[in-house]
């Protein structure tokens, strides 16, 4: 039996993407959200959804699939003055249409639609507590837990409900909450998940990344600050601070996800003041400076490692060439849920460019090694295509620890870095040599970032206590 899920190759998998827009006029906002979500499609391919507010109504459409699959020519949403949307990667593998977002909820503050990027680590405990208090759940998402908490605490106002709900949450979250007259942005105190504010004409726009703003020609204003609630309505912008402290009573240090720069974000995005493209270019240059090897060409594994490969080539003066060609039409694929079958799909997704690598010594740049199985397949592929030598260079450190905050890096026991050292990983992949960057080298490449960085998947030092 085939499952329609996002193929799990040897890489980390994306978080979700969220987008929202507030306008002072009624128009086809769903189209703008569609374009924004299209730009954020790399952040989630399992489901898509858009909700539109007009008058005292919220209409929505959502389903499993890519943005272009869910919103085909037969789908038309009502014109409105507020809208939000979501593309989803389900870290829980609950790939069911009912778990798609936006989550539309009716409660004490009336109707609202909620879009969540991140992972609430205590979501199940909160869910069970709410169930004991007779709250009925329709989905398996953390978004519904958040919505239920907000509703419970919204005795005086929705903003008060959000502030009180946040005190119960442990984990990562960027939220866009839409009511019939407001658009609200929320970012956790650590700043783990990115969220930016922009403006086009007289309309305010929220997006997971700046590339979403660019898709509708919106001008970047600023990042939503860690620990901020930003309220947008007819009165303009009102910023609220999340008063949250750690166990010692101190305000937590910021810890943005470092993998946004290494892999997750689009290279043309800027996150917390730091250019993703520049970071990846510098990572490649650092690999060339500190882990050089004699070779004939430098190539990158498409797509996230291509910029780092260009940086390596520029620094080393070794010519850049395409060693692998990606099938751009492999997205959500019918694959069998067995490891052996998943590995076979590498041959569908990637193919060697024989004319570029035959009888050549190849430096192959990749952004990470998670299980090692795909790296092994790619090395074999290049050798079959005639590569004389294959030298792997990885633009991140070894990953020995799982992430619990929204990025699917597999279980710790499935991570090759939790069991093997670099030399052993090299032997497993069959490469002629293998080098990883260190944590300080990656942090240095991200020096322009305005907030602190979470490196837990490399170091095991989690910003939030994990039970």
Beta strands, then each sheet from edge to edge (+ up, - down):
strand 1: 3-6
strand 2: 17-27
strand 3: 47-54
strand 4: 57-64
strand 5: 80-88
strand 6: 103-107
strand 7: 110-120
strand 8: 171-179
strand 9: 183-187
strand 10: 196-200
strand 11: 203-207
strand 12: 219-223
strand 13: 228-233
strand 14: 236-241
strand 15: 256-257
strand 16: 270-271
strand 17: 274-275
strand 18: 297-300
strand 19: 324-326
strand 20: 332-335
strand 21: 350-352
strand 22: 361-366
strand 23: 389-394
strand 24: 433-436
strand 25: 453-454
sheet 1: 1+ 20-
sheet 2: 4+ 3- 5+ 2- 11+ 10- 12+
sheet 3: 6+ 7- 8+ 9- 13+ 14-
sheet 4: 15+ 25+
sheet 5: 16+ 17-
sheet 6: 18+ 22+ 23+ 24+
sheet 7: 19+ 21-
end
